[in-house]
Amino acid sequence: MAHFPDNPGFTGTLRPLRLQGDILDMEIEGEVPAELDGAFHRVHPDNQFAPMYEDDQFFNGDGMVSMFRVHGGKVDFRQRYARTDKWTLENRAGRSLFGHYRNHLTDDPSVAGEYRGTANTNVMVHAGKLYAMKEDSPCLIMDPNTLETSGYTDFGGRLDDKTFCAHPKIDPRTGNMCAFSYMSKGPLTHDMSYFEISPEGELLYKVEFRNKYLCMMHDFGITEDYAVFNVMPCITSLERLEQRMPYFGFDHSLPTWCLVVPRKPGANAGDVRWFKAPGNCFTGHVMNAFQDGTKIHFDLPIAQKNSFPFFPDVTGAPFDPVGGLSYLTRWTVDMASNGEEFDSVTKLTERPDEFPRIDDRYAGQEYRHGWMLTFDTTKSYEGPPGPFVSTLNSLCHKDFATGEEKIWWPGATCGIQEPAFIPRPGSTTEGDGYIVCLVDDHVANYSDLCFFEATRVDEGPIARAKLPVKLRQGLHGNWSTAKKLGVAA
């Protein structure tokens, strides 16, 4: 008999869904642009079985992949579990076999040495395949149309790294997937690598190096010549695992770094550059990075204190919800310098924000338009409790050329999941297109896939594809054209 923990990670807005199924021709309010032909894939953690331990993390749930197939003004929905090795072993056993989040010491002995990955963090179509990713394990391959799982890949035996990142980037100039691995030689190792995968899915080259400390490495940026990493002391250790503490803990006594790695075959650890941030801080997701002569600009939300209450301060200090608010910030470093100092740090917004996105055709380039979820402190929340919904409550478009921000608030009972950009077919103008995101009504218990004019999000959705259920809080997702799906006419 299933019994889920009575804690914020499994109740209220985060109550597990565990539902697989299809809906053909979803109910539409408004008009979905008829010229759109493609799919929006996204993923959320959703335990197949109740966790082994009552204090388990929400982030430890099995990956549940959703596909919204958009064509001819219609939207079809499909949802399936990512059938990882973990999912398959537990499905056969009829119960959970893997223990605490990323702690192999808490697993059932029958699964010792097996991959613990959940493929629950991001999904992206590349080389005709759907990559389902969790940064503690290899990349899982799924069919982008049926969502059937093929299994983990080592890219034809060419990639021996034990892990694959959750936030790869597509270089719009080459079509290469730019990705990285941390703890690449096994759990609790300092080893990292940066690598690129061709549009055909072949590993092209890899650059190996080592990190300053054992820490979470979640996102990064690319420029024309470099991969740029935000390295913060959200750290882990064998001692934490042995004591069954949360896998990560934030250490405010350690510096935060900007790591720059050359994007070229033959580069090695001696070619990387480390720049020390002016002070300790929490770094989240990345909006973009680009070069300006010898300078690199790196845009990302920054908080002065730890933003993750579920990965508490290593000293046991209480969580500071105000200090944990992040603001989009530009780090600038100069590759022509001889030291490790930053060139400048510039705050780009006065609104607390996270989940930044761009027009992905401008990844690694100077850009004008950005979208993010923001926290409007003037708005109330009247739904059930949850760790996300009462903070990041509005959708924002930022025009970096004019400084103008346009904001849309979904209402007091609603939350918004991460947005993604869809280019208008036939247009090459930056920002010309649509924003798509899930809007969840936590009282009515429904989710709508909402479409917005990208630079006019303040006008509200132009269309809603309406689900008869509320999808669990997701992490990340991406749009793919029908051509990338392999179904173009």
URRA-V633729 format. One record per run of one state. SS is the DSSP state (2 for helix, 1 for strand, 0 for the rest). FROM is the first residue (numbers start at 0). TO is the last residue. If there is no record, write none. Layout:
{{SS,FROM,TO} {SS,FROM,TO}}
This chain:
{{0,0,10} {2,11,13} {0,14,19} {1,20,22} {0,23,25} {1,26,29} {0,30,35} {1,36,44} {0,45,56} {2,57,59} {0,60,61} {1,62,70} {0,71,72} {1,73,80} {0,81,83} {2,84,92} {0,93,102} {2,103,105} {0,106,107} {2,108,110} {0,111,120} {1,121,125} {0,126,127} {1,128,132} {0,133,137} {1,138,141} {0,142,147} {1,148,152} {0,153,167} {1,168,169} {0,170,175} {1,176,181} {0,182,189} {1,190,196} {0,197,201} {1,202,209} {0,210,213} {1,214,214} {0,215,218} {1,219,221} {0,222,224} {1,225,230} {0,231,232} {1,233,234} {0,235,236} {2,237,241} {0,242,247} {1,248,249} {0,250,255} {1,256,261} {0,262,267} {2,268,270} {0,271,271} {1,272,275} {0,276,280} {1,281,291} {0,292,293} {1,294,302} {0,303,311} {1,312,312} {0,313,325} {1,326,333} {0,334,339} {1,340,340} {0,341,342} {1,343,346} {0,347,351} {1,352,357} {0,358,358} {2,359,361} {0,362,367} {1,368,373} {0,374,392} {1,393,398} {0,399,403} {1,404,408} {0,409,412} {1,413,415} {0,416,418} {1,419,422} {0,423,431} {1,432,440} {0,441,444} {1,445,452} {0,453,455} {2,456,458} {0,459,461} {1,462,465} {0,466,474} {1,475,480} {2,481,484} {0,485,488}}
